[in-house]
Amino acid sequence: MTTPTKVLLLNSSILGDNGQSRGLAAHFRAQAERRGGVTITERDLVSDALPHLDGAELGSWMIEPAERDATQRDLAARSETLLEEFFAHDVIVLAAPLYNLGIPSQLKAWFDRVLRAGRTFRYTENGPQGLVEGKRALVLAARGGQYAGTPLDSQTPHLTHMLGLMGIGDVEFVYAEGLAMGDEARESALGEAHQAIDALVDRL
């Protein structure tokens, strides 16, 4: 019996059901469920928002578990819960809108908890080395304008580098761009993005 592919789907649009990246995520989920052989865990980083990482939480990671007080245990548990969820899945799908040329702060807060030295990467004399093996990532990128392939697209390298730092080098992007440039441009971009998602789902 074939083991189902485990997918972790992360939503980070602040616009609820009106968010275009959420629409791409919903299309991905529907197609994956239709295909079968896939189990999906969905985490909404907006409705279940993480606070910005601060010194107290960062410090809790440096303390041996048996020596943490109650507050430190609670703070450390945020990262541990997300890491356990992350490690339990084969494919990480990021539904990522472009906000002010970057990723949503909610998504950055998630990365701040899973990008952990000694857990998902380590420092060596030759630089950082990823510790995560055998995972793939898909990015469903929704943008109001046209940015892919231009100097203004800081989001693509940022996500690529953060995933790569952990050892995830198999990263594919689906872009839906020009979504604020009129109805015709929006419908064309979404149609092309849906086709690209369908092709990716077939290869899960």
C-alpha positions as CSV (number, residue, x, y, z in Angstrom):
1,M,0.0,0.0,0.0
2,T,1.4,3.4,-1.0
3,T,2.0,5.9,1.8
4,P,0.1,9.1,1.2
5,T,2.2,12.2,0.5
6,K,1.9,14.5,3.5
7,V,1.5,18.2,2.7
8,L,1.7,21.2,5.1
9,L,-0.2,24.1,3.6
10,L,0.5,27.5,5.1
11,N,-1.8,30.5,4.5
12,S,-0.6,34.0,5.3
13,S,-3.0,36.4,3.5
14,I,-4.6,39.0,5.8
15,L,-7.6,39.4,3.5
16,G,-9.5,36.2,4.6
17,D,-11.5,34.5,1.8
18,N,-10.9,37.5,-0.4
19,G,-7.1,36.9,-0.5
20,Q,-5.9,35.7,-4.0
21,S,-3.2,33.5,-2.5
22,R,-5.9,31.8,-0.4
23,G,-7.8,31.2,-3.6
24,L,-4.7,29.5,-5.1
25,A,-4.3,27.5,-1.9
26,A,-8.0,26.4,-2.1
27,H,-7.5,25.3,-5.7
28,F,-4.4,23.4,-4.7
29,R,-6.3,21.6,-1.9
30,A,-9.3,20.8,-4.1
31,Q,-7.0,19.3,-6.8
32,A,-4.9,17.4,-4.4
33,E,-8.0,15.9,-2.7
34,R,-9.4,15.0,-6.1
35,R,-6.2,13.3,-7.1
36,G,-6.0,11.3,-3.9
37,G,-3.0,9.8,-2.2
38,V,-2.4,13.1,-0.4
39,T,-3.1,14.2,3.2
40,I,-3.1,17.9,3.9
41,T,-2.6,19.8,7.1
42,E,-3.6,23.4,6.8
43,R,-2.2,26.1,9.1
44,D,-3.6,29.7,9.0
45,L,-0.9,32.0,10.1
46,V,-3.3,34.9,10.3
47,S,-6.2,33.5,12.4
48,D,-3.7,31.5,14.5
49,A,-1.1,34.3,14.4
50,L,2.3,34.0,16.0
51,P,3.8,37.0,17.8
52,H,7.0,38.6,16.6
53,L,10.0,36.7,17.9
54,D,11.6,38.4,20.9
55,G,14.6,37.9,23.1
56,A,12.7,36.0,25.8
57,E,11.5,33.4,23.4
58,L,14.8,33.1,21.6
59,G,16.5,32.7,25.0
60,S,14.1,29.9,26.0
61,W,15.6,27.8,23.2
62,M,19.1,28.1,24.8
63,I,18.0,26.6,28.1
64,E,18.0,22.8,28.7
65,P,14.4,21.6,28.8
66,A,14.7,20.3,32.3
67,E,15.9,23.7,33.5
68,R,13.2,25.8,32.0
69,D,10.6,27.5,34.2
70,A,6.9,27.5,33.3
71,T,7.2,30.7,31.2
72,Q,10.2,29.4,29.3
73,R,8.5,26.1,28.6
74,D,5.5,27.9,27.1
75,L,7.7,30.1,25.0
76,A,9.9,27.2,23.7
77,A,6.8,25.1,23.0
78,R,5.8,27.5,20.1
79,S,8.8,26.6,18.1
80,E,8.8,22.9,19.1
81,T,5.2,22.5,18.0
82,L,5.9,24.1,14.6
83,L,9.1,22.0,14.1
84,E,7.3,18.8,14.9
85,E,4.6,19.7,12.4
86,F,7.2,20.7,9.8
87,F,9.2,17.5,10.1
88,A,6.1,15.3,9.9
89,H,5.3,16.5,6.3
90,D,6.9,15.7,2.9
91,V,5.9,18.9,1.0
92,I,5.6,22.4,2.3
93,V,3.2,24.6,0.4
94,L,3.4,28.4,1.1
95,A,0.5,30.5,-0.1
96,A,2.3,33.8,-0.2
97,P,0.9,37.2,-1.1
98,L,3.4,40.0,-1.9
99,Y,3.2,42.8,0.6
100,N,5.4,45.9,0.1
101,L,7.8,43.7,-2.0
102,G,8.2,41.1,0.7
103,I,6.5,38.3,2.5
104,P,3.7,38.8,5.2
105,S,5.1,39.3,8.7
106,Q,2.9,36.4,9.8
107,L,4.9,34.1,7.4
108,K,8.2,35.6,8.6
109,A,7.1,34.8,12.2
110,W,6.7,31.1,11.2
111,F,10.1,31.0,9.5
112,D,11.6,32.6,12.7
113,R,10.5,29.5,14.6
114,V,11.5,26.8,12.2
115,L,14.8,28.3,11.1
116,R,16.7,27.0,14.1
117,A,20.4,26.5,14.4
118,G,21.0,22.9,15.5
119,R,17.6,21.8,14.4
120,T,17.1,22.7,10.8
121,F,20.6,24.0,9.9
122,R,24.0,24.2,11.5
123,Y,27.0,26.4,11.2
124,T,30.2,24.8,9.9
125,E,33.6,26.1,9.0
126,N,32.4,26.3,5.4
127,G,29.2,28.2,6.3
128,P,25.7,27.1,7.2
129,Q,24.5,23.6,6.3
130,G,20.9,22.5,6.0
131,L,19.8,19.6,8.1
132,V,16.5,18.9,6.4
133,E,16.4,16.1,3.9
134,G,13.8,14.7,1.5
135,K,11.4,17.6,1.5
136,R,10.0,19.7,-1.3
137,A,8.4,23.2,-1.3
138,L,5.8,24.8,-3.5
139,V,5.2,28.6,-3.4
140,L,1.9,29.9,-4.6
141,A,2.7,33.6,-5.1
142,A,-0.1,36.1,-5.7
143,R,0.8,39.6,-6.7
144,G,-1.1,42.7,-7.8
145,G,1.6,43.8,-10.2
146,Q,4.2,42.2,-12.5
147,Y,7.3,41.5,-10.5
148,A,8.7,38.1,-11.3
149,G,12.1,38.3,-13.0
150,T,12.6,41.9,-12.1
151,P,14.8,43.6,-9.4
152,L,11.7,44.4,-7.4
153,D,11.0,40.7,-6.8
154,S,12.8,40.3,-3.4
155,Q,10.3,37.7,-2.3
156,T,11.4,34.9,-4.6
157,P,15.1,34.9,-3.5
158,H,14.1,35.5,0.1
159,L,11.9,32.4,0.3
160,T,14.4,30.4,-1.8
161,H,17.2,31.3,0.5
162,M,15.3,30.6,3.7
163,L,14.1,27.2,2.5
164,G,17.6,26.5,1.1
165,L,19.2,27.3,4.5
166,M,17.3,24.4,5.9
167,G,18.3,22.1,3.1
168,I,15.2,22.3,0.9
169,G,16.6,22.9,-2.6
170,D,13.6,21.5,-4.5
171,V,11.5,24.7,-4.6
172,E,8.9,25.5,-7.3
173,F,7.0,28.7,-7.7
174,V,3.6,29.3,-9.2
175,Y,3.0,33.0,-9.9
176,A,-0.3,34.7,-10.4
177,E,0.7,38.3,-11.3
178,G,-1.1,41.4,-12.5
179,L,-4.1,40.7,-10.3
180,A,-4.8,44.4,-9.7
181,M,-4.3,45.3,-13.4
182,G,-7.9,44.8,-14.6
183,D,-10.4,42.0,-14.9
184,E,-8.9,40.5,-18.1
185,A,-5.4,40.4,-16.7
186,R,-6.6,38.9,-13.4
187,E,-8.6,36.1,-15.0
188,S,-5.8,35.3,-17.4
189,A,-3.2,35.1,-14.6
190,L,-5.4,33.0,-12.4
191,G,-6.2,30.6,-15.2
192,E,-2.5,30.1,-15.9
193,A,-1.7,29.7,-12.2
194,H,-4.5,27.1,-11.8
195,Q,-3.1,25.1,-14.8
196,A,0.4,25.2,-13.2
197,I,-1.0,24.1,-9.9
198,D,-2.8,21.2,-11.6
199,A,0.5,20.1,-13.2
200,L,2.3,20.2,-9.8
201,V,-0.4,18.3,-8.0
202,D,-0.1,15.5,-10.6
203,R,3.6,15.2,-9.7
204,L,3.1,15.0,-5.9
